[in-house]
Structures are given as structure tokens and as C-alpha cells.
């Protein structure tokens, strides 16, 4: 602005000096006694200088308006920046609180798994006493290997190995029915055998999944679901796979979240010329039709617990379409 004011000031002085020099050269210097001479002289200077001075005044006004506009824009930018910083602070605070709770829950889940333990001797009597009361056994009465059933126990295990023990027990019971028993009902039975510790694990897992799902203002939730996936070993995922087959109402929310976020995406399968031969590490043949249990539909989009691009994901969607 200082440069512009200086330039205008110099222009005004130069113009006045130029007009004065021209006037003196043509009319000389002196004082007239005639009022008309003074009037004509004033008219000359006014007519010559007024447009130039008006133009310079307009430039100054425009420059002042521009400065005011710039000042207002700077104020707006400062306010926007402050608002953005405040919003960023709120987002960071929300994320910090969320992550603090999330990792606390994950630590609790890890401690729960590490403290899981199971012995060899606690279950054979349960199965033996159960066989004439349970509808599952009544359906196949006389067709399964009672001696084998009475000898079934959970393998002694601790921590993540507990899931392997439970899965192996389900496989053994399934074998006692010559592979004809409903796998979901068998899973229910084995869950009743192991007491409450795996149910507590599943409830806590469901709570953590729901906590992330319902969190507001959190971007990239997939990061946290991937952390949860990484915490579950292959037998843990197989265990969840079998639990969802049981269609237990208490695990309905868990099933919806497992499907919604493809928690079983890392499960592998074996395919032969006839189709699905098995799901590893399970030693049980799984019918493709059962895979429809792991699919939901949202806005005409099929969502599989095994993911969209995996082979099991595609097979499960196909099974769902065939069933419906």
C-alpha cells in the first residue's frame, strides 16, 4: 500500500507542477485586479486537476476496499484454521479414547484366552449320562459307537490350544455318529460340556466387535477388525465357524458381526473335482449347502463371513442363492 500511496502522491504533485508551469509560460506571473481573471484561473486549474485528483482518489478507495477484503479473508482463514485445529483435536481425542478402550478390551480378551484351560478327565461321564436324554442322541440311538463316545474327553490344553481341543472333540463326537449327526447340534452339545469359559470368550469377542462397529467418528475401522482377526488363531476361527452353525440365539449378534466384517476370511478349504471337500484344519467334510449360514444380504449385496474374493466366500454366496 505504501508504494501505491507514494506513487499517487507523486502523480498529484507532478500534475499540479506541470499545470502551473504551463500556466506561467503562457500567462506569466502576477496578480490581476480583475475578478474575472481569478475566476478563469480557478476554472482552468479546477477543470484540469479535478479529473486527475478524482481518479487518484478512486484508486485509493479501491485499494482501501481491497485491503479490507484481504483483512476479512485473513480473519476468515484464521477462523477456519482454528475451527479445523479444534476439529482435529476433537477427532484425535475421540480416536485416543477409542483406542484406549479398544486395546484395553483386546488385552482383556488376550488374558482371558491365556487363562483358558481344560483337563482330560472332566467330560466322559457327562457324555455317557447325556446320551439317552439328548434329542441328538435319540435320533441316532443305536447307530453310533457308544464305546468311542464314552472315551471322548477334551484334550488337556491351555490358552489358544483350548480351541484346538474343543474342535477335536467336536470332530470325535461327529465321528461317533458316522458323520451323520447335525454338526450344529453337536457343537451345541460340546459347548454344554465345556461349561461357560468359551461362552464368556465368545460374548467378550462379540462385545469388542460391537464396540468397534458402533464407534462414531472413527475412520478405517478395518484396521481394528484386522487386529481382532490376527488375534484369533486358525483353530479359534474354526471354533467360531462351528459355533455359528449351532444357530444359538445367544450368538445371533456375534454371527451378524462375523459375517458383516468377514472375520473368517482366512479360513482355508480343500476343493476336489466334486466341489468342497473340507475346511482346514477341520477333519470334517462340510456340505456346501451349510455355507449359506455365513451369508447375509444388505441392499441386494451379498456379504460373506469368508470375504468377497476368497473361494469360500464365492461358494457361500452361491450356496445362499441356491437355497433362497
MARKOL-487731 format. One record per residue (C-alpha): residue in three letters; residue number from 0; x, y, z. Coordinates in nm, 4 decimals, always signed. Layout:
BEGIN
[ALA NUM [X Y Z]],
...
This chain:
BEGIN
[UNK 0 [+0.0000 +0.0000 +0.0000]],
[UNK 1 [+0.2832 +0.2421 +0.0857]],
[UNK 2 [+0.4189 +0.2193 -0.2702]],
[UNK 3 [+0.0770 +0.2937 -0.4194]],
[UNK 4 [+0.0203 +0.5979 -0.1937]],
[UNK 5 [+0.3652 +0.7314 -0.2783]],
[UNK 6 [+0.3001 +0.6855 -0.6497]],
[UNK 7 [-0.0361 +0.8663 -0.6282]],
[UNK 8 [+0.1174 +1.1480 -0.4247]],
[UNK 9 [+0.3988 +1.1937 -0.6800]],
[UNK 10 [+0.1428 +1.1862 -0.9646]],
[UNK 11 [-0.0646 +1.4599 -0.7989]],
[UNK 12 [+0.2386 +1.6825 -0.7352]],
[UNK 13 [+0.3706 +1.6264 -1.0870]],
[UNK 14 [+0.0325 +1.7119 -1.2372]],
[UNK 15 [-0.0030 +2.0319 -1.0297]],
[UNK 16 [+0.3519 +2.1362 -1.1160]],
[UNK 17 [+0.3009 +2.0664 -1.4857]],
[UNK 18 [-0.0218 +2.2679 -1.4982]],
[UNK 19 [+0.1407 +2.5526 -1.3043]],
[UNK 20 [+0.4440 +2.5611 -1.5387]],
[UNK 21 [+0.2224 +2.5654 -1.8473]],
[UNK 22 [+0.0091 +2.8400 -1.6948]],
[UNK 23 [+0.3116 +3.0574 -1.6065]],
[UNK 24 [+0.4677 +3.0058 -1.9522]],
[UNK 25 [+0.1500 +3.1231 -2.1220]],
[UNK 26 [+0.0155 +3.3877 -1.8848]],
[UNK 27 [+0.3132 +3.4961 -1.6793]],
[UNK 28 [+0.3268 +3.5648 -1.3072]],
[UNK 29 [+0.1386 +3.8382 -1.1297]],
[UNK 30 [-0.1810 +3.9418 -0.9541]],
[UNK 31 [-0.4701 +4.0668 -1.1579]],
[UNK 32 [-0.7122 +4.3304 -1.0336]],
[UNK 33 [-0.9966 +4.1785 -1.2313]],
[UNK 34 [-1.2228 +3.9224 -1.0642]],
[UNK 35 [-1.2874 +3.7577 -1.3977]],
[UNK 36 [-0.9183 +3.6709 -1.4284]],
[UNK 37 [-0.9259 +3.4974 -1.0883]],
[UNK 38 [-1.2446 +3.3107 -1.1863]],
[UNK 39 [-1.0980 +3.1961 -1.5178]],
[UNK 40 [-0.7767 +3.0874 -1.3449]],
[UNK 41 [-0.9741 +2.8824 -1.0879]],
[UNK 42 [-1.1828 +2.7249 -1.3638]],
[UNK 43 [-0.8667 +2.6308 -1.5534]],
[UNK 44 [-0.6997 +2.4645 -1.2556]],
[UNK 45 [-1.0247 +2.3015 -1.1428]],
[UNK 46 [-1.1076 +2.1634 -1.4857]],
[UNK 47 [-0.7543 +2.0348 -1.5346]],
[UNK 48 [-0.6788 +1.8895 -1.1931]],
[UNK 49 [-1.0210 +1.7640 -1.0748]],
[UNK 50 [-1.0431 +1.4577 -1.3102]],
[UNK 51 [-0.6867 +1.3559 -1.2232]],
[UNK 52 [-0.7392 +1.4027 -0.8483]],
[UNK 53 [-1.0736 +1.2182 -0.8686]],
[UNK 54 [-0.9074 +0.9279 -1.0485]],
[UNK 55 [-0.6347 +0.9131 -0.7847]],
[UNK 56 [-0.8993 +0.9230 -0.5083]],
[UNK 57 [-1.0821 +0.6341 -0.6775]],
[UNK 58 [-0.7605 +0.4346 -0.6834]],
[UNK 59 [-0.7113 +0.4983 -0.3125]],
[UNK 60 [-1.0715 +0.3931 -0.2360]],
[UNK 61 [-1.0353 +0.0746 -0.4425]],
[UNK 62 [-0.7089 -0.0041 -0.2719]],
[UNK 63 [-0.8677 +0.0520 +0.0699]],
[UNK 64 [-1.1560 -0.1793 -0.0214]],
[UNK 65 [-0.9073 -0.4417 -0.1396]],
[UNK 66 [-0.7183 -0.4136 +0.1877]],
[UNK 67 [-1.0407 -0.4523 +0.3864]],
[UNK 68 [-1.1341 -0.7563 +0.1777]],
[UNK 69 [-0.7920 -0.9103 +0.2354]],
[UNK 70 [-0.8173 -0.8430 +0.6080]],
[UNK 71 [-1.1618 -1.0045 +0.6210]],
[UNK 72 [-1.0329 -1.3027 +0.4195]],
[UNK 73 [-0.7367 -1.3401 +0.6547]],
[UNK 74 [-0.9732 -1.3292 +0.9508]],
[UNK 75 [-1.1933 -1.5925 +0.7881]],
[UNK 76 [-0.8905 -1.8092 +0.7153]],
[UNK 77 [-0.7755 -1.7737 +1.0749]],
[UNK 78 [-1.1210 -1.8721 +1.1997]],
[UNK 79 [-1.1332 -2.1686 +0.9579]],
[UNK 80 [-0.7859 -2.2747 +1.0673]],
[UNK 81 [-0.8832 -2.2513 +1.4330]],
[UNK 82 [-1.2004 -2.4493 +1.3645]],
[UNK 83 [-1.0015 -2.7123 +1.1729]],
[UNK 84 [-0.7485 -2.7382 +1.4552]],
[UNK 85 [-1.0297 -2.7687 +1.7072]],
[UNK 86 [-1.1995 -3.0323 +1.4952]],
[UNK 87 [-0.8681 -3.2155 +1.4551]],
[UNK 88 [-0.8189 -3.2032 +1.8300]],
[UNK 89 [-1.1674 -3.3445 +1.8838]],
[UNK 90 [-1.1009 -3.6212 +1.6313]],
[UNK 91 [-0.7681 -3.7020 +1.7941]],
[UNK 92 [-0.9316 -3.7051 +2.1378]],
[UNK 93 [-1.2099 -3.9320 +2.0098]],
[UNK 94 [-0.9576 -4.1631 +1.8446]],
[UNK 95 [-0.7374 -4.1646 +2.1541]],
[UNK 96 [-1.0301 -4.2545 +2.3798]],
[UNK 97 [-1.1480 -4.5196 +2.1350]],
[UNK 98 [-0.8050 -4.6793 +2.1000]],
[UNK 99 [-0.7502 -4.6731 +2.4749]],
[UNK 100 [-1.0746 -4.8646 +2.5274]],
[UNK 101 [-1.0163 -5.0924 +2.2287]],
[UNK 102 [-0.6686 -5.2028 +2.3348]],
[UNK 103 [-0.7899 -5.2476 +2.6922]],
[UNK 104 [-1.0616 -5.4796 +2.5644]],
[UNK 105 [-0.8104 -5.6643 +2.3458]],
[UNK 106 [-0.5758 -5.7035 +2.6432]],
[UNK 107 [-0.8637 -5.8411 +2.8467]],
[UNK 108 [-0.9519 -6.0818 +2.5635]],
[UNK 109 [-0.5893 -6.1985 +2.5384]],
[UNK 110 [-0.5722 -6.2520 +2.9134]],
[UNK 111 [-0.8992 -6.4448 +2.9024]],
[UNK 112 [-0.7629 -6.6725 +2.6292]],
[UNK 113 [-0.4303 -6.7189 +2.8079]],
[UNK 114 [-0.6154 -6.8249 +3.1229]],
[UNK 115 [-0.8323 -7.0796 +2.9427]],
[UNK 116 [-0.7530 -7.4318 +3.0478]],
[UNK 117 [-0.9128 -7.7709 +3.0150]],
[UNK 118 [-0.8335 -8.1170 +3.1560]],
[UNK 119 [-0.8732 -8.4649 +3.0138]],
[UNK 120 [-1.0986 -8.6115 +3.2815]],
[UNK 121 [-1.3983 -8.3872 +3.3138]],
[UNK 122 [-1.6255 -8.4863 +3.0258]],
[UNK 123 [-1.6633 -8.8577 +2.9543]],
[UNK 124 [-1.9230 -8.9104 +3.2283]],
[UNK 125 [-2.1164 -8.6136 +3.1010]],
[UNK 126 [-2.1405 -8.7584 +2.7523]],
[UNK 127 [-2.2283 -9.1045 +2.8803]],
[UNK 128 [-2.5090 -8.9736 +3.1021]],
[UNK 129 [-2.6299 -8.7453 +2.8283]],
[UNK 130 [-2.6783 -8.9979 +2.5541]],
[UNK 131 [-3.0303 -9.1139 +2.6374]],
[UNK 132 [-3.1722 -8.7710 +2.7206]],
[UNK 133 [-3.0485 -8.5540 +2.4399]],
[UNK 134 [-3.2611 -8.5402 +2.1246]],
[UNK 135 [-2.9462 -8.5568 +1.9174]],
[UNK 136 [-2.8615 -8.8970 +2.0650]],
[UNK 137 [-3.2201 -9.0236 +2.0487]],
[UNK 138 [-3.2252 -8.9567 +1.6755]],
[UNK 139 [-2.9266 -9.1842 +1.6183]],
[UNK 140 [-2.9838 -9.4257 +1.9069]],
[UNK 141 [-2.8019 -9.7497 +1.8412]],
[UNK 142 [-2.6270 -9.6142 +1.5340]],
[UNK 143 [-2.3225 -9.4548 +1.6906]],
[UNK 144 [-2.0210 -9.6023 +1.8619]],
[UNK 145 [-2.1089 -9.5873 +2.2310]],
[UNK 146 [-1.7699 -9.7149 +2.3423]],
[UNK 147 [-1.5947 -9.4443 +2.1466]],
[UNK 148 [-1.8336 -9.1811 +2.2778]],
[UNK 149 [-1.7693 -9.2770 +2.6396]],
[UNK 150 [-1.3980 -9.2339 +2.5857]],
[UNK 151 [-1.4247 -8.8849 +2.4431]],
[UNK 152 [-1.2586 -8.6180 +2.6539]],
[UNK 153 [-1.1265 -8.2764 +2.5825]],
[UNK 154 [-0.7545 -8.2938 +2.5297]],
[UNK 155 [-0.5621 -8.1267 +2.8073]],
[UNK 156 [-0.4923 -7.7774 +2.6832]],
[UNK 157 [-0.4319 -7.4203 +2.7853]],
[UNK 158 [-0.4638 -7.0831 +2.6171]],
[UNK 159 [-0.5217 -7.0871 +2.2419]],
[UNK 160 [-0.4748 -7.4655 +2.2375]],
[UNK 161 [-0.8137 -7.4928 +2.4101]],
[UNK 162 [-0.9816 -7.4132 +2.0788]],
[UNK 163 [-0.7942 -7.6987 +1.9149]],
[UNK 164 [-0.9090 -7.9296 +2.1943]],
[UNK 165 [-1.2726 -7.8253 +2.1501]],
[UNK 166 [-1.2583 -7.8586 +1.7717]],
[UNK 167 [-1.1011 -8.2041 +1.8027]],
[UNK 168 [-1.3732 -8.3060 +2.0482]],
[UNK 169 [-1.6436 -8.1941 +1.8056]],
[UNK 170 [-1.4720 -8.3970 +1.5344]],
[UNK 171 [-1.4680 -8.7042 +1.7625]],
[UNK 172 [-1.8359 -8.6744 +1.8511]],
[UNK 173 [-1.9165 -8.6247 +1.4841]],
[UNK 174 [-1.7250 -8.9444 +1.4110]],
[UNK 175 [-1.9373 -9.1300 +1.6688]],
[UNK 176 [-2.2407 -9.0564 +1.4534]],
[UNK 177 [-2.0692 -9.1961 +1.1449]],
[UNK 178 [-2.0563 -8.8386 +1.0174]],
[UNK 179 [-2.4367 -8.8219 +1.0037]],
[UNK 180 [-2.5082 -8.6037 +1.3034]],
[UNK 181 [-2.6080 -8.2405 +1.2650]],
[UNK 182 [-2.2832 -8.0534 +1.3092]],
[UNK 183 [-2.4582 -7.7559 +1.4649]],
[UNK 184 [-2.6269 -7.9735 +1.7293]],
[UNK 185 [-2.3002 -8.1480 +1.8033]],
[UNK 186 [-2.1337 -7.8117 +1.8561]],
[UNK 187 [-2.4138 -7.7152 +2.0960]],
[UNK 188 [-2.3554 -8.0353 +2.2898]],
[UNK 189 [-1.9816 -7.9801 +2.3182]],
[UNK 190 [-2.0368 -7.6190 +2.4254]],
[UNK 191 [-2.2563 -7.7514 +2.7060]],
[UNK 192 [-1.9761 -7.9900 +2.8028]],
[UNK 193 [-1.7087 -7.7253 +2.8349]],
[UNK 194 [-1.9069 -7.5129 +3.0782]],
[UNK 195 [-1.9088 -7.1353 +3.0476]],
[UNK 196 [-1.5497 -7.0382 +2.9655]],
[UNK 197 [-1.5828 -7.0471 +2.5858]],
[UNK 198 [-1.9187 -6.8710 +2.6057]],
[UNK 199 [-1.7520 -6.5949 +2.8061]],
[UNK 200 [-1.4861 -6.5709 +2.5358]],
[UNK 201 [-1.7480 -6.5503 +2.2603]],
[UNK 202 [-1.9505 -6.2886 +2.4488]],
[UNK 203 [-1.6425 -6.0732 +2.5038]],
[UNK 204 [-1.5420 -6.1120 +2.1394]],
[UNK 205 [-1.8926 -6.0072 +2.0359]],
[UNK 206 [-1.8749 -5.7049 +2.2679]],
[UNK 207 [-1.5447 -5.5919 +2.1147]],
[UNK 208 [-1.6752 -5.6343 +1.7595]],
[UNK 209 [-1.9891 -5.4410 +1.8503]],
[UNK 210 [-1.7820 -5.1687 +2.0206]],
[UNK 211 [-1.5836 -5.1076 +1.7011]],
[UNK 212 [-1.8927 -5.1386 +1.4816]],
[UNK 213 [-2.0885 -4.8784 +1.6808]],
[UNK 214 [-1.7982 -4.6330 +1.7322]],
[UNK 215 [-1.8723 -4.2866 +1.5916]],
[UNK 216 [-1.6124 -4.0635 +1.4305]],
[UNK 217 [-1.3655 -4.3474 +1.3718]],
[UNK 218 [-1.2265 -4.3904 +1.0207]],
[UNK 219 [-1.0571 -4.7010 +0.8812]],
[UNK 220 [-1.2368 -4.9428 +1.1125]],
[UNK 221 [-1.0973 -5.2272 +0.9034]],
[UNK 222 [-0.7636 -5.1711 +1.0772]],
[UNK 223 [-0.9155 -5.2657 +1.4113]],
[UNK 224 [-1.1099 -5.5589 +1.2726]],
[UNK 225 [-0.7865 -5.6878 +1.1182]],
[UNK 226 [-0.6240 -5.6629 +1.4627]],
[UNK 227 [-0.9069 -5.8746 +1.6023]],
[UNK 228 [-0.8676 -6.1272 +1.3196]],
[UNK 229 [-0.4938 -6.1518 +1.3833]],
[UNK 230 [-0.5569 -6.2296 +1.7491]],
[UNK 231 [-0.7592 -6.5424 +1.6626]],
[UNK 232 [-0.5601 -6.8480 +1.5537]],
[UNK 233 [-0.6776 -7.0976 +1.2927]],
[UNK 234 [-0.8440 -7.3262 +1.5469]],
[UNK 235 [-1.0102 -7.0242 +1.7060]],
[UNK 236 [-1.1597 -6.9338 +1.3676]],
[UNK 237 [-1.2629 -7.2995 +1.3159]],
[UNK 238 [-1.4271 -7.2915 +1.6569]],
[UNK 239 [-1.6215 -6.9754 +1.5648]],
[UNK 240 [-1.7134 -7.1376 +1.2315]],
[UNK 241 [-1.8679 -7.4347 +1.4173]],
[UNK 242 [-2.0373 -7.2154 +1.6787]],
[UNK 243 [-2.2200 -7.0213 +1.4060]],
[UNK 244 [-2.3520 -7.3493 +1.2678]],
[UNK 245 [-2.5221 -7.4142 +1.6016]],
[UNK 246 [-2.7615 -7.1189 +1.5443]],
[UNK 247 [-2.7630 -7.0470 +1.9161]],
[UNK 248 [-2.9842 -6.7376 +1.9769]],
[UNK 249 [-2.7322 -6.6056 +2.2291]],
[UNK 250 [-2.4761 -6.5780 +1.9474]],
[UNK 251 [-2.7040 -6.4122 +1.6910]],
[UNK 252 [-2.5298 -6.0747 +1.7295]],
[UNK 253 [-2.1899 -6.2424 +1.7032]],
[UNK 254 [-2.2936 -6.4105 +1.3795]],
[UNK 255 [-2.4112 -6.0835 +1.2256]],
[UNK 256 [-2.0811 -5.9125 +1.3087]],
[UNK 257 [-1.8651 -6.2052 +1.1950]],
[UNK 258 [-2.0465 -6.2030 +0.8607]],
[UNK 259 [-2.0520 -5.8232 +0.8282]],
[UNK 260 [-1.6753 -5.7905 +0.8761]],
[UNK 261 [-1.5655 -6.1207 +0.7164]],
[UNK 262 [-1.3991 -6.2437 +1.0343]],
[UNK 263 [-1.3479 -6.5917 +0.8834]],
[UNK 264 [-1.1753 -6.4611 +0.5708]],
[UNK 265 [-0.8526 -6.6501 +0.6477]],
[UNK 266 [-1.0129 -6.9955 +0.6730]],
[UNK 267 [-0.8802 -7.2289 +0.4030]],
[UNK 268 [-1.0646 -7.5015 +0.2215]],
[UNK 269 [-0.9946 -7.8116 +0.0147]],
[UNK 270 [-1.1574 -7.8450 -0.3251]],
[UNK 271 [-1.1633 -8.1584 -0.5372]],
[UNK 272 [-1.3357 -8.2497 -0.8616]],
[UNK 273 [-1.6709 -8.2848 -0.6836]],
[UNK 274 [-1.6533 -7.9482 -0.5106]],
[UNK 275 [-1.5912 -7.8599 -0.1467]],
[UNK 276 [-1.4091 -8.1456 +0.0268]],
[UNK 277 [-1.3300 -7.9849 +0.3589]],
[UNK 278 [-1.2326 -7.6803 +0.5583]],
[UNK 279 [-0.8914 -7.6805 +0.7209]],
[UNK 280 [-0.7849 -7.7516 +0.9871]],
[UNK 281 [-1.1174 -7.9319 +1.0476]],
[UNK 282 [-1.1130 -8.3033 +0.9766]],
[UNK 283 [-1.4817 -8.2970 +0.8889]],
[UNK 284 [-1.6449 -8.2932 +0.5478]],
[UNK 285 [-1.8613 -7.9830 +0.5193]],
[UNK 286 [-2.1569 -7.9766 +0.2828]],
[UNK 287 [-2.1550 -7.6734 +0.0570]],
[UNK 288 [-2.5184 -7.6042 +0.1461]],
[UNK 289 [-2.4121 -7.5286 +0.5047]],
[UNK 290 [-2.2062 -7.2358 +0.3816]],
[UNK 291 [-2.5259 -7.0376 +0.3258]],
[UNK 292 [-2.5340 -6.9880 +0.7045]],
[UNK 293 [-2.2410 -6.7492 +0.6680]],
[UNK 294 [-2.4000 -6.5049 +0.4238]],
[UNK 295 [-2.6226 -6.2014 +0.4714]],
[UNK 296 [-2.7788 -5.9611 +0.2209]],
[UNK 297 [-2.7663 -5.5828 +0.2523]],
[UNK 298 [-2.9159 -5.3614 -0.0198]],
[UNK 299 [-2.9045 -5.6527 -0.2643]],
[UNK 300 [-2.5342 -5.7032 -0.1891]],
[UNK 301 [-2.4189 -6.0432 -0.0642]],
[UNK 302 [-2.1826 -6.0341 +0.2334]],
[UNK 303 [-1.9923 -6.3472 +0.3328]],
[UNK 304 [-1.8079 -6.4216 +0.6566]],
[UNK 305 [-1.5318 -6.5578 +0.4308]],
[UNK 306 [-1.4873 -6.2356 +0.2351]],
[UNK 307 [-1.5882 -6.1396 -0.1167]],
[UNK 308 [-1.2837 -6.2555 -0.3131]],
[UNK 309 [-1.1999 -6.5856 -0.1437]],
[UNK 310 [-1.3082 -6.9221 -0.2815]],
[UNK 311 [-1.5131 -6.9973 +0.0289]],
[UNK 312 [-1.6730 -6.6549 +0.0019]],
[UNK 313 [-1.7866 -6.7245 -0.3546]],
[UNK 314 [-1.9051 -7.0776 -0.2646]],
[UNK 315 [-2.1024 -6.9472 +0.0336]],
[UNK 316 [-2.2771 -6.6808 -0.1755]],
[UNK 317 [-2.3595 -6.9403 -0.4393]],
[UNK 318 [-2.4975 -7.1735 -0.1703]],
[UNK 319 [-2.7099 -6.8890 -0.0324]],
[UNK 320 [-2.8515 -6.8110 -0.3773]],
[UNK 321 [-2.9323 -7.1779 -0.4379]],
[UNK 322 [-3.1089 -7.2046 -0.1031]],
[UNK 323 [-3.3099 -6.8877 -0.1486]],
